[in-house]
Amino acid sequence: MELLTQLVEHFEAKHYAFPTQKQSTPLDMLLFLTESNALKQADLVGIIGSSGVVSEVVNGKRSISKGMAIALSQRFSVDAGLFLT
């Protein structure tokens, strides 16, 4: 049984390992969630701020604040830590 466990772990590590070089950023998470929920920038207005603020966040010119992270976590039903560095 122990040998089988080791073989399965080795197989999973080789074929299903997550890349350790690239960590997702808060912006990556926001873009992924908006795309997977078929949302546009305009849909984030009112959740994290004005259209100018949303544009700056989406374009990487402004980081996601704690308040924005909380609002986004409520909107997407995920942990706020995904949006914080």
C-alpha positions as CSV (number, residue, x, y, z in Angstrom):
1,M,0.0,0.0,0.0
2,E,2.9,2.3,0.8
3,L,4.5,1.7,-2.5
4,L,1.3,2.4,-4.4
5,T,0.9,5.7,-2.5
6,Q,4.4,6.7,-3.4
7,L,3.9,5.8,-7.1
8,V,0.6,7.8,-7.2
9,E,2.3,10.8,-5.5
10,H,5.2,10.7,-8.0
11,F,2.8,10.4,-11.0
12,E,0.7,13.4,-9.7
13,A,3.8,15.5,-9.1
14,K,5.2,14.8,-12.5
15,H,1.9,15.2,-14.5
16,Y,-0.3,17.5,-12.5
17,A,2.1,19.8,-10.6
18,F,1.3,23.6,-10.6
19,P,4.1,25.8,-11.9
20,T,5.9,27.4,-9.0
21,Q,7.6,30.0,-11.1
22,K,4.4,32.0,-11.8
23,Q,2.2,33.1,-8.9
24,S,-1.2,34.6,-9.6
25,T,-1.4,38.3,-8.8
26,P,-4.5,40.0,-7.4
27,L,-5.0,41.5,-10.8
28,D,-4.8,38.0,-12.5
29,M,-7.5,36.8,-10.1
30,L,-9.7,39.7,-10.8
31,L,-9.3,39.3,-14.6
32,F,-9.9,35.6,-14.4
33,L,-13.1,36.0,-12.3
34,T,-14.5,38.8,-14.4
35,E,-13.9,36.7,-17.6
36,S,-15.3,33.5,-16.2
37,N,-18.4,35.3,-15.0
38,A,-18.8,37.1,-18.4
39,L,-18.4,40.5,-16.8
40,K,-17.0,43.7,-18.3
41,Q,-15.2,46.6,-16.7
42,A,-18.5,48.5,-16.5
43,D,-19.9,45.7,-14.4
44,L,-17.3,46.5,-11.7
45,V,-18.3,50.2,-11.5
46,G,-20.0,50.6,-8.1
47,I,-18.4,47.5,-6.7
48,I,-14.8,48.9,-6.5
49,G,-15.3,52.5,-7.5
50,S,-15.9,54.8,-10.4
51,S,-15.2,53.9,-14.0
52,G,-11.8,55.7,-13.8
53,V,-10.8,53.7,-10.7
54,V,-12.0,50.4,-12.3
55,S,-10.0,51.3,-15.5
56,E,-6.8,52.0,-13.5
57,V,-7.2,48.7,-11.5
58,V,-7.8,46.6,-14.6
59,N,-4.9,48.2,-16.5
60,G,-2.6,47.6,-13.5
61,K,-2.0,51.3,-12.8
62,R,-3.7,51.1,-9.3
63,S,-3.5,48.2,-6.9
64,I,-6.5,46.7,-5.2
65,S,-7.2,48.2,-1.8
66,K,-8.5,46.4,1.2
67,G,-11.9,47.9,0.7
68,M,-12.0,46.9,-2.9
69,A,-10.8,43.4,-2.0
70,I,-13.7,43.0,0.5
71,A,-16.2,44.2,-2.1
72,L,-14.8,41.9,-4.7
73,S,-14.8,38.9,-2.3
74,Q,-18.5,39.5,-1.6
75,R,-19.3,39.9,-5.3
76,F,-17.5,36.7,-6.4
77,S,-18.0,34.7,-3.1
78,V,-14.3,34.1,-2.6
79,D,-11.8,35.0,0.1
80,A,-10.7,38.6,0.1
81,G,-7.1,37.4,0.4
82,L,-7.1,36.5,-3.3
83,F,-7.1,40.2,-4.1
84,L,-4.4,41.3,-1.7
85,T,-0.6,40.9,-2.0
